[in-house]
Amino acid sequence: MKLRYTIPEFCQLTGLSRSKAYERIRLGQISVIKDGFQTFISHDEATRYAVTPQPAAYPRRSDSSAA
């Protein structure tokens, strides 16, 4: 078990695209560890993210727009 993952490793584990991972980091949905110029995601954070239900990519439209 690794203690921390690079962004590409995290993306491979979770199936997220690189751009989506960075977007979620920017939004504060994924916490990172900075070590100089490198960015890592801890094993605990990767596990927390994996087991937390994520919102739908495209929210449902309200029925009022169908009229």
Biopython code that builds the backbone (N, CA, C, O; Angstrom):
import numpy as np
from Bio.PDB.StructureBuilder import StructureBuilder

atoms = [
    (1, "MET", "N", (0.845, -1.179, 0.000)),
    (1, "MET", "CA", (0.000, 0.000, 0.000)),
    (1, "MET", "C", (0.888, 1.239, 0.000)),
    (1, "MET", "O", (1.808, 1.358, 0.809)),
    (2, "LYS", "N", (0.602, 2.154, -0.912)),
    (2, "LYS", "CA", (1.327, 3.415, -0.964)),
    (2, "LYS", "C", (0.725, 4.384, 0.043)),
    (2, "LYS", "O", (-0.472, 4.330, 0.327)),
    (3, "LEU", "N", (1.548, 5.261, 0.577)),
    (3, "LEU", "CA", (1.060, 6.266, 1.522)),
    (3, "LEU", "C", (0.513, 7.496, 0.815)),
    (3, "LEU", "O", (-0.315, 8.222, 1.366)),
    (4, "ARG", "N", (0.984, 7.729, -0.420)),
    (4, "ARG", "CA", (0.479, 8.857, -1.190)),
    (4, "ARG", "C", (0.589, 8.549, -2.678)),
    (4, "ARG", "O", (1.416, 7.743, -3.105)),
    (5, "TYR", "N", (-0.269, 9.212, -3.457)),
    (5, "TYR", "CA", (-0.351, 8.966, -4.893)),
    (5, "TYR", "C", (-0.108, 10.261, -5.652)),
    (5, "TYR", "O", (-0.489, 11.339, -5.197)),
    (6, "THR", "N", (0.522, 10.148, -6.801)),
    (6, "THR", "CA", (0.621, 11.293, -7.697)),
    (6, "THR", "C", (-0.752, 11.485, -8.342)),
    (6, "THR", "O", (-1.616, 10.614, -8.237)),
    (7, "ILE", "N", (-0.951, 12.602, -8.996)),
    (7, "ILE", "CA", (-2.233, 12.853, -9.662)),
    (7, "ILE", "C", (-2.519, 11.780, -10.724)),
    (7, "ILE", "O", (-3.631, 11.254, -10.755)),
    (8, "PRO", "N", (-1.555, 11.434, -11.599)),
    (8, "PRO", "CA", (-1.843, 10.369, -12.573)),
    (8, "PRO", "C", (-2.196, 9.024, -11.918)),
    (8, "PRO", "O", (-3.083, 8.317, -12.397)),
    (9, "GLU", "N", (-1.508, 8.675, -10.830)),
    (9, "GLU", "CA", (-1.828, 7.424, -10.130)),
    (9, "GLU", "C", (-3.236, 7.478, -9.545)),
    (9, "GLU", "O", (-3.993, 6.511, -9.636)),
    (10, "PHE", "N", (-3.583, 8.619, -8.943)),
    (10, "PHE", "CA", (-4.922, 8.791, -8.377)),
    (10, "PHE", "C", (-5.989, 8.678, -9.468)),
    (10, "PHE", "O", (-7.029, 8.050, -9.265)),
    (11, "CYS", "N", (-5.729, 9.282, -10.611)),
    (11, "CYS", "CA", (-6.684, 9.216, -11.723)),
    (11, "CYS", "C", (-6.867, 7.786, -12.209)),
    (11, "CYS", "O", (-7.982, 7.368, -12.518)),
    (12, "GLN", "N", (-5.784, 7.048, -12.276)),
    (12, "GLN", "CA", (-5.869, 5.652, -12.704)),
    (12, "GLN", "C", (-6.677, 4.827, -11.700)),
    (12, "GLN", "O", (-7.459, 3.962, -12.093)),
    (13, "LEU", "N", (-6.490, 5.093, -10.409)),
    (13, "LEU", "CA", (-7.221, 4.357, -9.376)),
    (13, "LEU", "C", (-8.713, 4.664, -9.380)),
    (13, "LEU", "O", (-9.540, 3.771, -9.196)),
    (14, "THR", "N", (-9.049, 5.926, -9.590)),
    (14, "THR", "CA", (-10.443, 6.357, -9.460)),
    (14, "THR", "C", (-11.205, 6.416, -10.777)),
    (14, "THR", "O", (-12.436, 6.428, -10.785)),
    (15, "GLY", "N", (-10.481, 6.452, -11.889)),
    (15, "GLY", "CA", (-11.139, 6.575, -13.179)),
    (15, "GLY", "C", (-11.456, 8.013, -13.557)),
    (15, "GLY", "O", (-12.110, 8.253, -14.572)),
    (16, "LEU", "N", (-11.001, 8.978, -12.754)),
    (16, "LEU", "CA", (-11.199, 10.389, -13.082)),
    (16, "LEU", "C", (-10.220, 10.806, -14.172)),
    (16, "LEU", "O", (-9.111, 10.277, -14.257)),
    (17, "SER", "N", (-10.633, 11.747, -14.995)),
    (17, "SER", "CA", (-9.682, 12.329, -15.931)),
    (17, "SER", "C", (-8.778, 13.284, -15.161)),
    (17, "SER", "O", (-9.118, 13.722, -14.062)),
    (18, "ARG", "N", (-7.647, 13.599, -15.733)),
    (18, "ARG", "CA", (-6.699, 14.503, -15.088)),
    (18, "ARG", "C", (-7.331, 15.874, -14.868)),
    (18, "ARG", "O", (-7.182, 16.467, -13.799)),
    (19, "SER", "N", (-8.036, 16.374, -15.878)),
    (19, "SER", "CA", (-8.650, 17.703, -15.749)),
    (19, "SER", "C", (-9.743, 17.704, -14.688)),
    (19, "SER", "O", (-9.884, 18.682, -13.954)),
    (20, "LYS", "N", (-10.514, 16.634, -14.594)),
    (20, "LYS", "CA", (-11.568, 16.546, -13.573)),
    (20, "LYS", "C", (-10.959, 16.459, -12.176)),
    (20, "LYS", "O", (-11.499, 17.037, -11.233)),
    (21, "ALA", "N", (-9.855, 15.750, -12.032)),
    (21, "ALA", "CA", (-9.177, 15.664, -10.735)),
    (21, "ALA", "C", (-8.696, 17.045, -10.300)),
    (21, "ALA", "O", (-8.904, 17.441, -9.153)),
    (22, "TYR", "N", (-8.050, 17.784, -11.215)),
    (22, "TYR", "CA", (-7.576, 19.119, -10.868)),
    (22, "TYR", "C", (-8.732, 20.070, -10.577)),
    (22, "TYR", "O", (-8.611, 20.946, -9.720)),
    (23, "GLU", "N", (-9.842, 19.909, -11.275)),
    (23, "GLU", "CA", (-11.023, 20.735, -11.002)),
    (23, "GLU", "C", (-11.542, 20.473, -9.585)),
    (23, "GLU", "O", (-11.868, 21.410, -8.856)),
    (24, "ARG", "N", (-11.615, 19.212, -9.204)),
    (24, "ARG", "CA", (-12.104, 18.874, -7.865)),
    (24, "ARG", "C", (-11.115, 19.286, -6.778)),
    (24, "ARG", "O", (-11.523, 19.607, -5.661)),
    (25, "ILE", "N", (-9.830, 19.280, -7.090)),
    (25, "ILE", "CA", (-8.835, 19.796, -6.156)),
    (25, "ILE", "C", (-9.051, 21.300, -5.983)),
    (25, "ILE", "O", (-9.054, 21.805, -4.861)),
    (26, "ARG", "N", (-9.231, 22.012, -7.096)),
    (26, "ARG", "CA", (-9.450, 23.458, -7.062)),
    (26, "ARG", "C", (-10.697, 23.817, -6.268)),
    (26, "ARG", "O", (-10.716, 24.828, -5.567)),
    (27, "LEU", "N", (-11.735, 23.000, -6.371)),
    (27, "LEU", "CA", (-12.991, 23.237, -5.657)),
    (27, "LEU", "C", (-12.923, 22.807, -4.190)),
    (27, "LEU", "O", (-13.859, 23.049, -3.429)),
    (28, "GLY", "N", (-11.824, 22.175, -3.794)),
    (28, "GLY", "CA", (-11.671, 21.738, -2.404)),
    (28, "GLY", "C", (-12.327, 20.405, -2.102)),
    (28, "GLY", "O", (-12.466, 20.041, -0.934)),
    (29, "GLN", "N", (-12.732, 19.672, -3.123)),
    (29, "GLN", "CA", (-13.370, 18.373, -2.925)),
    (29, "GLN", "C", (-12.341, 17.270, -2.682)),
    (29, "GLN", "O", (-12.673, 16.214, -2.144)),
    (30, "ILE", "N", (-11.097, 17.516, -3.078)),
    (30, "ILE", "CA", (-9.998, 16.580, -2.859)),
    (30, "ILE", "C", (-8.855, 17.371, -2.237)),
    (30, "ILE", "O", (-8.429, 18.388, -2.784)),
    (31, "SER", "N", (-8.357, 16.904, -1.092)),
    (31, "SER", "CA", (-7.237, 17.567, -0.420)),
    (31, "SER", "C", (-5.921, 17.000, -0.942)),
    (31, "SER", "O", (-5.815, 15.808, -1.231)),
    (32, "VAL", "N", (-4.927, 17.867, -1.057)),
    (32, "VAL", "CA", (-3.635, 17.439, -1.590)),
    (32, "VAL", "C", (-2.509, 17.789, -0.629)),
    (32, "VAL", "O", (-2.674, 18.575, 0.304)),
    (33, "ILE", "N", (-1.358, 17.176, -0.891)),
    (33, "ILE", "CA", (-0.120, 17.445, -0.169)),
    (33, "ILE", "C", (0.862, 17.988, -1.201)),
    (33, "ILE", "O", (1.109, 17.348, -2.223)),
    (34, "LYS", "N", (1.416, 19.155, -0.939)),
    (34, "LYS", "CA", (2.416, 19.728, -1.841)),
    (34, "LYS", "C", (3.800, 19.443, -1.275)),
    (34, "LYS", "O", (4.051, 19.672, -0.092)),
    (35, "ASP", "N", (4.694, 18.946, -2.115)),
    (35, "ASP", "CA", (6.084, 18.688, -1.736)),
    (35, "ASP", "C", (6.945, 19.324, -2.821)),
    (35, "ASP", "O", (7.246, 18.697, -3.837)),
    (36, "GLY", "N", (7.336, 20.573, -2.596)),
    (36, "GLY", "CA", (8.042, 21.299, -3.636)),
    (36, "GLY", "C", (7.100, 21.554, -4.791)),
    (36, "GLY", "O", (6.040, 22.155, -4.615)),
    (37, "PHE", "N", (7.483, 21.095, -5.981)),
    (37, "PHE", "CA", (6.642, 21.282, -7.156)),
    (37, "PHE", "C", (5.677, 20.126, -7.383)),
    (37, "PHE", "O", (4.821, 20.196, -8.265)),
    (38, "GLN", "N", (5.807, 19.072, -6.600)),
    (38, "GLN", "CA", (4.959, 17.895, -6.791)),
    (38, "GLN", "C", (3.700, 17.971, -5.934)),
    (38, "GLN", "O", (3.707, 18.530, -4.837)),
    (39, "THR", "N", (2.635, 17.402, -6.454)),
    (39, "THR", "CA", (1.354, 17.342, -5.753)),
    (39, "THR", "C", (1.002, 15.883, -5.533)),
    (39, "THR", "O", (1.089, 15.067, -6.451)),
    (40, "PHE", "N", (0.606, 15.561, -4.312)),
    (40, "PHE", "CA", (0.248, 14.188, -3.962)),
    (40, "PHE", "C", (-1.120, 14.172, -3.286)),
    (40, "PHE", "O", (-1.575, 15.177, -2.740)),
    (41, "ILE", "N", (-1.756, 13.015, -3.335)),
    (41, "ILE", "CA", (-3.002, 12.760, -2.606)),
    (41, "ILE", "C", (-2.711, 11.603, -1.663)),
    (41, "ILE", "O", (-2.242, 10.548, -2.090)),
    (42, "SER", "N", (-2.989, 11.803, -0.381)),
    (42, "SER", "CA", (-2.689, 10.764, 0.600)),
    (42, "SER", "C", (-3.588, 9.546, 0.382)),
    (42, "SER", "O", (-4.662, 9.642, -0.211)),
    (43, "HIS", "N", (-3.124, 8.415, 0.871)),
    (43, "HIS", "CA", (-3.920, 7.189, 0.781)),
    (43, "HIS", "C", (-5.268, 7.371, 1.483)),
    (43, "HIS", "O", (-6.303, 6.944, 0.973)),
    (44, "ASP", "N", (-5.246, 8.007, 2.656)),
    (44, "ASP", "CA", (-6.494, 8.233, 3.397)),
    (44, "ASP", "C", (-7.462, 9.111, 2.609)),
    (44, "ASP", "O", (-8.666, 8.854, 2.601)),
    (45, "GLU", "N", (-6.944, 10.148, 1.945)),
    (45, "GLU", "CA", (-7.800, 11.035, 1.150)),
    (45, "GLU", "C", (-8.347, 10.300, -0.073)),
    (45, "GLU", "O", (-9.512, 10.474, -0.432)),
    (46, "ALA", "N", (-7.519, 9.488, -0.708)),
    (46, "ALA", "CA", (-7.971, 8.709, -1.867)),
    (46, "ALA", "C", (-9.070, 7.738, -1.448)),
    (46, "ALA", "O", (-10.051, 7.563, -2.170)),
    (47, "THR", "N", (-8.912, 7.111, -0.294)),
    (47, "THR", "CA", (-9.935, 6.190, 0.214)),
    (47, "THR", "C", (-11.225, 6.939, 0.540)),
    (47, "THR", "O", (-12.317, 6.486, 0.195)),
    (48, "ARG", "N", (-11.093, 8.098, 1.212)),
    (48, "ARG", "CA", (-12.270, 8.903, 1.548)),
    (48, "ARG", "C", (-13.015, 9.303, 0.284)),
    (48, "ARG", "O", (-14.242, 9.210, 0.230)),
    (49, "TYR", "N", (-12.288, 9.745, -0.728)),
    (49, "TYR", "CA", (-12.925, 10.161, -1.974)),
    (49, "TYR", "C", (-13.624, 8.980, -2.653)),
    (49, "TYR", "O", (-14.728, 9.123, -3.180)),
    (50, "ALA", "N", (-12.974, 7.821, -2.636)),
    (50, "ALA", "CA", (-13.526, 6.646, -3.313)),
    (50, "ALA", "C", (-14.832, 6.162, -2.685)),
    (50, "ALA", "O", (-15.705, 5.653, -3.389)),
    (51, "VAL", "N", (-14.973, 6.317, -1.365)),
    (51, "VAL", "CA", (-16.177, 5.801, -0.703)),
    (51, "VAL", "C", (-17.262, 6.852, -0.524)),
    (51, "VAL", "O", (-18.370, 6.525, -0.099)),
    (52, "THR", "N", (-16.961, 8.116, -0.844)),
    (52, "THR", "CA", (-17.952, 9.182, -0.717)),
    (52, "THR", "C", (-18.779, 9.257, -1.994)),
    (52, "THR", "O", (-18.219, 9.374, -3.084)),
    (53, "PRO", "N", (-20.106, 9.190, -1.877)),
    (53, "PRO", "CA", (-20.938, 9.318, -3.083)),
    (53, "PRO", "C", (-20.712, 10.678, -3.743)),
    (53, "PRO", "O", (-20.711, 11.709, -3.071)),
    (54, "GLN", "N", (-20.524, 10.673, -5.048)),
    (54, "GLN", "CA", (-20.284, 11.914, -5.787)),
    (54, "GLN", "C", (-21.578, 12.376, -6.451)),
    (54, "GLN", "O", (-22.393, 11.547, -6.854)),
    (55, "PRO", "N", (-21.777, 13.688, -6.571)),
    (55, "PRO", "CA", (-22.984, 14.192, -7.230)),
    (55, "PRO", "C", (-23.000, 13.796, -8.703)),
    (55, "PRO", "O", (-21.955, 13.560, -9.309)),
    (56, "ALA", "N", (-24.185, 13.729, -9.258)),
    (56, "ALA", "CA", (-24.329, 13.379, -10.667)),
    (56, "ALA", "C", (-23.650, 14.431, -11.528)),
    (56, "ALA", "O", (-23.671, 15.617, -11.198)),
    (57, "ALA", "N", (-23.058, 14.006, -12.617)),
    (57, "ALA", "CA", (-22.367, 14.933, -13.514)),
    (57, "ALA", "C", (-23.351, 15.905, -14.153)),
    (57, "ALA", "O", (-23.023, 17.072, -14.367)),
    (58, "TYR", "N", (-24.539, 15.433, -14.454)),
    (58, "TYR", "CA", (-25.564, 16.267, -15.073)),
    (58, "TYR", "C", (-26.823, 16.190, -14.223)),
    (58, "TYR", "O", (-27.553, 15.201, -14.285)),
    (59, "PRO", "N", (-27.086, 17.230, -13.425)),
    (59, "PRO", "CA", (-28.273, 17.203, -12.568)),
    (59, "PRO", "C", (-29.551, 17.082, -13.388)),
    (59, "PRO", "O", (-29.618, 17.532, -14.532)),
    (60, "ARG", "N", (-30.546, 16.477, -12.793)),
    (60, "ARG", "CA", (-31.832, 16.317, -13.469)),
    (60, "ARG", "C", (-32.485, 17.673, -13.676)),
    (60, "ARG", "O", (-32.353, 18.578, -12.852)),
    (61, "ARG", "N", (-33.183, 17.795, -14.776)),
    (61, "ARG", "CA", (-33.933, 19.023, -15.037)),
    (61, "ARG", "C", (-35.238, 18.987, -14.263)),
    (61, "ARG", "O", (-35.793, 17.919, -14.005)),
    (62, "SER", "N", (-35.714, 20.149, -13.900)),
    (62, "SER", "CA", (-37.001, 20.203, -13.221)),
    (62, "SER", "C", (-38.118, 19.968, -14.234)),
    (62, "SER", "O", (-37.956, 20.231, -15.426)),
    (63, "ASP", "N", (-39.242, 19.473, -13.748)),
    (63, "ASP", "CA", (-40.382, 19.185, -14.633)),
    (63, "ASP", "C", (-40.996, 20.450, -15.197)),
    (63, "ASP", "O", (-41.708, 20.381, -16.199)),
    (64, "SER", "N", (-40.746, 21.611, -14.592)),
    (64, "SER", "CA", (-41.347, 22.857, -15.059)),
    (64, "SER", "C", (-40.822, 23.265, -16.426)),
    (64, "SER", "O", (-41.499, 24.010, -17.134)),
    (65, "SER", "N", (-39.638, 22.804, -16.824)),
    (65, "SER", "CA", (-39.084, 23.178, -18.115)),
    (65, "SER", "C", (-39.722, 22.392, -19.262)),
    (65, "SER", "O", (-39.535, 22.746, -20.426)),
    (66, "ALA", "N", (-40.470, 21.335, -18.952)),
    (66, "ALA", "CA", (-41.097, 20.505, -19.976)),
    (66, "ALA", "C", (-42.373, 21.137, -20.524)),
    (66, "ALA", "O", (-42.891, 20.685, -21.545)),
    (67, "ALA", "N", (-42.877, 22.152, -19.880)),
    (67, "ALA", "CA", (-44.151, 22.772, -20.291)),
    (67, "ALA", "C", (-43.963, 23.628, -21.450)),
    (67, "ALA", "O", (-44.921, 24.231, -21.934)),
]
sb = StructureBuilder()
sb.init_structure("model")
sb.init_model(0)
sb.init_chain("A")
sb.init_seg("    ")
for serial, (resi, resn, name, xyz) in enumerate(atoms, 1):
    if name == "N":
        sb.init_residue(resn, " ", resi, " ")
    sb.init_atom(name, np.array(xyz, "f"), 0.0, 1.0, " ", f" {name:<3s}", serial, name[0])
structure = sb.get_structure()
